[in-house]
């Protein structure tokens, strides 16, 4: 069983949180939702999903977790404006821990400046940003590059979940 940190705030893509969450929990992994305020309820952009923040980023220690999960939607763009989330995310990449980022999730990794030379994918509108960050971008349902698993959209969730779970076994 792995301890997975999930960083998010309001306006996350509902299914890009709920589908991987269910897949991880089914395999016995523990998910901790990390946001800006413990106890706050964050809501998906479609209004279909909510999550309670388990831990404030100010009290989160990346060393306590085995993997990082970044759901898409507008949440990653909001989070990357906070240096604490950027530093937290960077830890996982620098220590070769599994990182799972879907849709707009890689935006947080762009700001963490950890994508140089990495193979990635992401939502169409951020693919040029990924290239400018030095990544090698592929328009595929899932791209695995060492510890990093990325996907484009909710349509890719089956592949994203499969490859993410494979990193934890």
ChimeraX commands (.cxc) that place a marker at each C-alpha (Angstrom):
marker #1 position 0.00,0.00,0.00 radius 0.5
marker #1 position 1.31,3.42,-1.00 radius 0.5
marker #1 position 0.60,6.82,0.50 radius 0.5
marker #1 position -0.44,9.14,-2.33 radius 0.5
marker #1 position -0.60,12.92,-1.99 radius 0.5
marker #1 position -3.32,14.49,-4.13 radius 0.5
marker #1 position -2.91,18.24,-4.56 radius 0.5
marker #1 position -5.97,20.16,-5.65 radius 0.5
marker #1 position -8.32,23.03,-5.08 radius 0.5
marker #1 position -11.68,24.12,-6.49 radius 0.5
marker #1 position -12.37,23.72,-10.20 radius 0.5
marker #1 position -10.63,20.35,-10.59 radius 0.5
marker #1 position -11.90,18.11,-13.38 radius 0.5
marker #1 position -14.39,15.88,-11.54 radius 0.5
marker #1 position -13.75,12.52,-13.22 radius 0.5
marker #1 position -9.98,13.08,-13.31 radius 0.5
marker #1 position -10.10,13.00,-9.52 radius 0.5
marker #1 position -12.83,10.42,-8.84 radius 0.5
marker #1 position -11.78,7.75,-11.33 radius 0.5
marker #1 position -8.10,7.51,-10.26 radius 0.5
marker #1 position -9.14,7.86,-6.59 radius 0.5
marker #1 position -11.43,4.85,-6.93 radius 0.5
marker #1 position -8.75,2.86,-8.78 radius 0.5
marker #1 position -6.09,3.66,-6.15 radius 0.5
marker #1 position -8.39,2.90,-3.22 radius 0.5
marker #1 position -9.53,-0.37,-4.80 radius 0.5
marker #1 position -5.88,-1.48,-4.74 radius 0.5
marker #1 position -5.55,-0.46,-1.08 radius 0.5
marker #1 position -3.60,2.78,-1.53 radius 0.5
marker #1 position -4.15,5.69,0.86 radius 0.5
marker #1 position -4.98,9.09,-0.64 radius 0.5
marker #1 position -4.46,12.37,1.24 radius 0.5
marker #1 position -6.05,15.46,-0.33 radius 0.5
marker #1 position -3.73,18.41,0.19 radius 0.5
marker #1 position -5.08,21.90,-0.36 radius 0.5
marker #1 position -4.71,25.41,0.95 radius 0.5
marker #1 position -6.91,24.90,4.03 radius 0.5
marker #1 position -7.55,21.72,6.05 radius 0.5
marker #1 position -11.23,20.85,6.32 radius 0.5
marker #1 position -12.24,22.99,3.34 radius 0.5
marker #1 position -14.51,21.31,0.80 radius 0.5
marker #1 position -13.26,21.71,-2.77 radius 0.5
marker #1 position -15.64,21.28,-5.67 radius 0.5
marker #1 position -15.10,20.02,-9.19 radius 0.5
marker #1 position -15.71,22.35,-12.11 radius 0.5
marker #1 position -18.70,20.29,-13.25 radius 0.5
marker #1 position -20.21,20.16,-9.76 radius 0.5
marker #1 position -20.25,16.35,-9.83 radius 0.5
marker #1 position -17.54,15.78,-7.22 radius 0.5
marker #1 position -16.39,17.23,-3.92 radius 0.5
marker #1 position -13.49,16.42,-1.67 radius 0.5
marker #1 position -12.56,17.51,1.80 radius 0.5
marker #1 position -9.01,18.77,2.20 radius 0.5
marker #1 position -7.27,16.41,4.62 radius 0.5
marker #1 position -4.15,18.50,5.11 radius 0.5
marker #1 position -3.06,22.07,4.49 radius 0.5
marker #1 position -0.08,22.51,2.18 radius 0.5
marker #1 position 1.53,24.49,5.02 radius 0.5
marker #1 position 1.60,21.31,7.13 radius 0.5
marker #1 position 2.34,18.81,4.36 radius 0.5
marker #1 position 5.73,17.13,4.12 radius 0.5
marker #1 position 6.46,15.59,0.72 radius 0.5
marker #1 position 8.81,13.07,2.37 radius 0.5
marker #1 position 5.76,11.48,4.03 radius 0.5
marker #1 position 4.33,10.33,0.68 radius 0.5
marker #1 position 5.24,7.69,-1.88 radius 0.5
marker #1 position 3.57,9.32,-4.90 radius 0.5
marker #1 position 1.92,12.51,-6.15 radius 0.5
marker #1 position -1.41,12.74,-7.99 radius 0.5
marker #1 position -2.41,15.96,-9.80 radius 0.5
marker #1 position -5.96,15.96,-11.25 radius 0.5
marker #1 position -6.65,18.32,-14.12 radius 0.5
marker #1 position -9.18,21.08,-14.66 radius 0.5
marker #1 position -8.40,24.63,-13.57 radius 0.5
marker #1 position -7.03,23.49,-10.20 radius 0.5
marker #1 position -3.37,22.97,-11.29 radius 0.5
marker #1 position -3.22,26.46,-12.78 radius 0.5
marker #1 position -4.51,27.93,-9.51 radius 0.5
marker #1 position -2.10,25.82,-7.41 radius 0.5
marker #1 position 0.98,26.83,-9.37 radius 0.5
marker #1 position 0.51,30.39,-8.19 radius 0.5
marker #1 position 1.43,29.17,-4.68 radius 0.5
marker #1 position 5.13,28.44,-4.16 radius 0.5
marker #1 position 4.36,25.86,-1.46 radius 0.5
marker #1 position 2.54,23.62,-3.98 radius 0.5
marker #1 position 5.31,24.11,-6.54 radius 0.5
marker #1 position 8.03,23.12,-4.05 radius 0.5
marker #1 position 5.96,20.17,-2.79 radius 0.5
marker #1 position 5.47,18.85,-6.35 radius 0.5
marker #1 position 9.10,19.38,-7.29 radius 0.5
marker #1 position 10.19,17.08,-4.45 radius 0.5
marker #1 position 8.54,14.06,-6.08 radius 0.5
marker #1 position 10.21,14.63,-9.43 radius 0.5
marker #1 position 13.64,15.29,-7.92 radius 0.5
marker #1 position 13.41,12.13,-5.78 radius 0.5
marker #1 position 12.10,9.92,-8.60 radius 0.5
marker #1 position 8.84,9.19,-6.81 radius 0.5
marker #1 position 5.82,8.38,-8.99 radius 0.5
marker #1 position 3.94,11.44,-10.28 radius 0.5
marker #1 position 0.55,11.14,-11.97 radius 0.5
marker #1 position -0.65,14.26,-13.84 radius 0.5
marker #1 position -3.64,14.36,-16.17 radius 0.5
marker #1 position -5.05,17.04,-18.47 radius 0.5
marker #1 position -3.87,20.40,-17.05 radius 0.5
marker #1 position -2.04,18.67,-14.18 radius 0.5
marker #1 position 1.38,19.09,-15.85 radius 0.5
marker #1 position 1.01,22.89,-15.50 radius 0.5
marker #1 position 2.14,22.53,-11.90 radius 0.5
marker #1 position 5.21,20.64,-13.12 radius 0.5
marker #1 position 5.95,23.33,-15.72 radius 0.5
marker #1 position 6.15,25.90,-12.92 radius 0.5
marker #1 position 8.28,23.50,-10.84 radius 0.5
marker #1 position 10.72,23.48,-13.80 radius 0.5
marker #1 position 11.11,19.70,-13.81 radius 0.5
marker #1 position 10.07,18.70,-17.34 radius 0.5
marker #1 position 13.26,19.42,-19.31 radius 0.5
marker #1 position 13.91,16.42,-21.57 radius 0.5
marker #1 position 10.95,14.42,-20.18 radius 0.5
marker #1 position 8.38,12.68,-22.41 radius 0.5
marker #1 position 4.89,13.95,-21.54 radius 0.5
marker #1 position 1.41,14.64,-22.77 radius 0.5
marker #1 position -1.34,16.94,-21.56 radius 0.5
marker #1 position -4.48,18.72,-22.64 radius 0.5
marker #1 position -4.14,20.18,-26.15 radius 0.5
marker #1 position -4.12,23.79,-24.92 radius 0.5
marker #1 position -1.04,23.23,-22.72 radius 0.5
marker #1 position 1.02,21.16,-25.16 radius 0.5
marker #1 position 2.92,24.22,-26.47 radius 0.5
marker #1 position 3.60,25.30,-22.86 radius 0.5
marker #1 position 5.01,21.83,-22.19 radius 0.5
marker #1 position 7.30,22.18,-25.24 radius 0.5
marker #1 position 8.48,25.60,-24.01 radius 0.5
marker #1 position 9.29,23.95,-20.67 radius 0.5
marker #1 position 11.67,21.63,-22.52 radius 0.5
marker #1 position 9.49,18.53,-22.58 radius 0.5
marker #1 position 9.12,16.15,-25.50 radius 0.5
marker #1 position 5.37,16.20,-26.09 radius 0.5
marker #1 position 3.34,13.35,-27.51 radius 0.5
marker #1 position -0.36,13.42,-28.41 radius 0.5
marker #1 position -1.13,9.99,-26.92 radius 0.5
marker #1 position -3.62,8.71,-24.34 radius 0.5
marker #1 position -0.88,8.05,-21.80 radius 0.5
marker #1 position 2.86,8.72,-21.73 radius 0.5
marker #1 position 5.14,7.10,-19.17 radius 0.5
marker #1 position 8.62,8.56,-18.69 radius 0.5
marker #1 position 10.38,6.93,-15.77 radius 0.5
marker #1 position 8.42,7.94,-12.66 radius 0.5
marker #1 position 6.09,10.31,-14.55 radius 0.5
marker #1 position 2.68,9.29,-15.95 radius 0.5
marker #1 position 0.71,11.87,-17.95 radius 0.5
marker #1 position -2.55,11.81,-19.92 radius 0.5
marker #1 position -4.64,14.29,-21.92 radius 0.5
marker #1 position -8.34,14.14,-21.02 radius 0.5
marker #1 position -11.04,12.16,-19.18 radius 0.5
marker #1 position -11.24,9.95,-22.28 radius 0.5
marker #1 position -7.77,8.65,-21.34 radius 0.5
marker #1 position -8.60,7.69,-17.75 radius 0.5
marker #1 position -8.54,3.93,-18.29 radius 0.5
marker #1 position -4.95,4.06,-19.61 radius 0.5
marker #1 position -3.95,6.71,-17.05 radius 0.5
marker #1 position -5.25,4.62,-14.15 radius 0.5
marker #1 position -3.62,1.44,-15.47 radius 0.5
marker #1 position -0.18,3.00,-15.91 radius 0.5
marker #1 position -0.39,4.97,-12.66 radius 0.5
marker #1 position -1.23,1.84,-10.67 radius 0.5
marker #1 position 1.64,-0.01,-12.41 radius 0.5
marker #1 position 4.06,2.56,-10.90 radius 0.5
marker #1 position 2.85,1.63,-7.42 radius 0.5
marker #1 position 3.33,-2.14,-7.70 radius 0.5
marker link #1:1,2 radius 0.2
marker link #1:2,3 radius 0.2
marker link #1:3,4 radius 0.2
marker link #1:4,5 radius 0.2
marker link #1:5,6 radius 0.2
marker link #1:6,7 radius 0.2
marker link #1:7,8 radius 0.2
marker link #1:8,9 radius 0.2
marker link #1:9,10 radius 0.2
marker link #1:10,11 radius 0.2
marker link #1:11,12 radius 0.2
marker link #1:12,13 radius 0.2
marker link #1:13,14 radius 0.2
marker link #1:14,15 radius 0.2
marker link #1:15,16 radius 0.2
marker link #1:16,17 radius 0.2
marker link #1:17,18 radius 0.2
marker link #1:18,19 radius 0.2
marker link #1:19,20 radius 0.2
marker link #1:20,21 radius 0.2
marker link #1:21,22 radius 0.2
marker link #1:22,23 radius 0.2
marker link #1:23,24 radius 0.2
marker link #1:24,25 radius 0.2
marker link #1:25,26 radius 0.2
marker link #1:26,27 radius 0.2
marker link #1:27,28 radius 0.2
marker link #1:28,29 radius 0.2
marker link #1:29,30 radius 0.2
marker link #1:30,31 radius 0.2
marker link #1:31,32 radius 0.2
marker link #1:32,33 radius 0.2
marker link #1:33,34 radius 0.2
marker link #1:34,35 radius 0.2
marker link #1:35,36 radius 0.2
marker link #1:36,37 radius 0.2
marker link #1:37,38 radius 0.2
marker link #1:38,39 radius 0.2
marker link #1:39,40 radius 0.2
marker link #1:40,41 radius 0.2
marker link #1:41,42 radius 0.2
marker link #1:42,43 radius 0.2
marker link #1:43,44 radius 0.2
marker link #1:44,45 radius 0.2
marker link #1:45,46 radius 0.2
marker link #1:46,47 radius 0.2
marker link #1:47,48 radius 0.2
marker link #1:48,49 radius 0.2
marker link #1:49,50 radius 0.2
marker link #1:50,51 radius 0.2
marker link #1:51,52 radius 0.2
marker link #1:52,53 radius 0.2
marker link #1:53,54 radius 0.2
marker link #1:54,55 radius 0.2
marker link #1:55,56 radius 0.2
marker link #1:56,57 radius 0.2
marker link #1:57,58 radius 0.2
marker link #1:58,59 radius 0.2
marker link #1:59,60 radius 0.2
marker link #1:60,61 radius 0.2
marker link #1:61,62 radius 0.2
marker link #1:62,63 radius 0.2
marker link #1:63,64 radius 0.2
marker link #1:64,65 radius 0.2
marker link #1:65,66 radius 0.2
marker link #1:66,67 radius 0.2
marker link #1:67,68 radius 0.2
marker link #1:68,69 radius 0.2
marker link #1:69,70 radius 0.2
marker link #1:70,71 radius 0.2
marker link #1:71,72 radius 0.2
marker link #1:72,73 radius 0.2
marker link #1:73,74 radius 0.2
marker link #1:74,75 radius 0.2
marker link #1:75,76 radius 0.2
marker link #1:76,77 radius 0.2
marker link #1:77,78 radius 0.2
marker link #1:78,79 radius 0.2
marker link #1:79,80 radius 0.2
marker link #1:80,81 radius 0.2
marker link #1:81,82 radius 0.2
marker link #1:82,83 radius 0.2
marker link #1:83,84 radius 0.2
marker link #1:84,85 radius 0.2
marker link #1:85,86 radius 0.2
marker link #1:86,87 radius 0.2
marker link #1:87,88 radius 0.2
marker link #1:88,89 radius 0.2
marker link #1:89,90 radius 0.2
marker link #1:90,91 radius 0.2
marker link #1:91,92 radius 0.2
marker link #1:92,93 radius 0.2
marker link #1:93,94 radius 0.2
marker link #1:94,95 radius 0.2
marker link #1:95,96 radius 0.2
marker link #1:96,97 radius 0.2
marker link #1:97,98 radius 0.2
marker link #1:98,99 radius 0.2
marker link #1:99,100 radius 0.2
marker link #1:100,101 radius 0.2
marker link #1:101,102 radius 0.2
marker link #1:102,103 radius 0.2
marker link #1:103,104 radius 0.2
marker link #1:104,105 radius 0.2
marker link #1:105,106 radius 0.2
marker link #1:106,107 radius 0.2
marker link #1:107,108 radius 0.2
marker link #1:108,109 radius 0.2
marker link #1:109,110 radius 0.2
marker link #1:110,111 radius 0.2
marker link #1:111,112 radius 0.2
marker link #1:112,113 radius 0.2
marker link #1:113,114 radius 0.2
marker link #1:114,115 radius 0.2
marker link #1:115,116 radius 0.2
marker link #1:116,117 radius 0.2
marker link #1:117,118 radius 0.2
marker link #1:118,119 radius 0.2
marker link #1:119,120 radius 0.2
marker link #1:120,121 radius 0.2
marker link #1:121,122 radius 0.2
marker link #1:122,123 radius 0.2
marker link #1:123,124 radius 0.2
marker link #1:124,125 radius 0.2
marker link #1:125,126 radius 0.2
marker link #1:126,127 radius 0.2
marker link #1:127,128 radius 0.2
marker link #1:128,129 radius 0.2
marker link #1:129,130 radius 0.2
marker link #1:130,131 radius 0.2
marker link #1:131,132 radius 0.2
marker link #1:132,133 radius 0.2
marker link #1:133,134 radius 0.2
marker link #1:134,135 radius 0.2
marker link #1:135,136 radius 0.2
marker link #1:136,137 radius 0.2
marker link #1:137,138 radius 0.2
marker link #1:138,139 radius 0.2
marker link #1:139,140 radius 0.2
marker link #1:140,141 radius 0.2
marker link #1:141,142 radius 0.2
marker link #1:142,143 radius 0.2
marker link #1:143,144 radius 0.2
marker link #1:144,145 radius 0.2
marker link #1:145,146 radius 0.2
marker link #1:146,147 radius 0.2
marker link #1:147,148 radius 0.2
marker link #1:148,149 radius 0.2
marker link #1:149,150 radius 0.2
marker link #1:150,151 radius 0.2
marker link #1:151,152 radius 0.2
marker link #1:152,153 radius 0.2
marker link #1:153,154 radius 0.2
marker link #1:154,155 radius 0.2
marker link #1:155,156 radius 0.2
marker link #1:156,157 radius 0.2
marker link #1:157,158 radius 0.2
marker link #1:158,159 radius 0.2
marker link #1:159,160 radius 0.2
marker link #1:160,161 radius 0.2
marker link #1:161,162 radius 0.2
marker link #1:162,163 radius 0.2
marker link #1:163,164 radius 0.2
marker link #1:164,165 radius 0.2
marker link #1:165,166 radius 0.2
marker link #1:166,167 radius 0.2
marker link #1:167,168 radius 0.2
marker link #1:168,169 radius 0.2
view
